[in-house]
């Protein structure tokens, strides 16, 4: 049977130093608006299909 190698010790993972303390986070207003529009589309579609189900039954 093959011998297993001993487990390696865990290495401490340190976060990389930040290159600039004054870096701004990216603007996510466009992403937020896109997600809201997509969510509204899904809700409208869902309620439309539900209304068709109620009308036809």
C-alpha positions as CSV (number, residue, x, y, z in Angstrom):
1,X,0.0,0.0,0.0
2,X,1.3,3.5,-0.8
3,X,2.5,5.6,2.0
4,X,0.9,9.0,2.5
5,X,3.1,12.1,2.8
6,X,2.9,13.9,6.2
7,X,0.5,16.8,6.2
8,X,2.1,20.1,5.6
9,X,1.8,22.8,8.2
10,X,-0.7,25.5,7.5
11,X,0.9,28.6,6.1
12,X,-0.3,32.0,7.4
13,X,-1.9,33.9,4.6
14,X,-1.5,37.6,5.1
15,X,-3.5,40.1,3.1
16,X,-1.5,42.0,0.5
17,X,-0.6,45.5,1.6
18,X,-2.8,48.2,0.0
19,X,-1.0,50.2,-2.6
20,X,-2.9,53.4,-1.8
21,X,-4.8,54.2,1.3
22,X,-7.0,56.8,-0.6
23,X,-8.2,54.4,-3.3
24,X,-12.0,54.7,-3.8
25,X,-14.3,51.8,-4.3
26,X,-15.8,51.5,-7.8
27,X,-19.1,53.1,-8.5
28,X,-21.8,50.5,-8.5
29,X,-24.8,52.7,-9.3
30,X,-25.1,51.2,-12.8
31,X,-24.9,47.6,-11.5
32,X,-27.6,48.4,-8.9
33,X,-29.9,49.9,-11.5
34,X,-29.4,46.9,-13.8
35,X,-30.3,44.5,-11.1
36,X,-33.4,46.5,-10.1
37,X,-34.5,46.6,-13.7
38,X,-34.0,42.9,-14.1
39,X,-35.8,42.2,-10.8
40,X,-38.8,44.4,-11.9
41,X,-38.9,42.5,-15.3
42,X,-38.9,39.1,-13.5
43,X,-41.7,40.3,-11.1
44,X,-43.8,41.7,-13.9
45,X,-43.4,38.5,-15.9
46,X,-44.2,36.3,-12.9
47,X,-47.4,38.3,-12.1
48,X,-48.4,38.2,-15.8
49,X,-48.1,34.5,-16.0
50,X,-50.0,34.1,-12.7
51,X,-52.8,36.3,-14.0
52,X,-53.0,34.2,-17.1
53,X,-53.2,31.1,-14.9
54,X,-56.1,32.6,-12.9
55,X,-58.0,33.8,-16.0
56,X,-57.8,30.5,-17.8
57,X,-58.6,28.3,-14.8
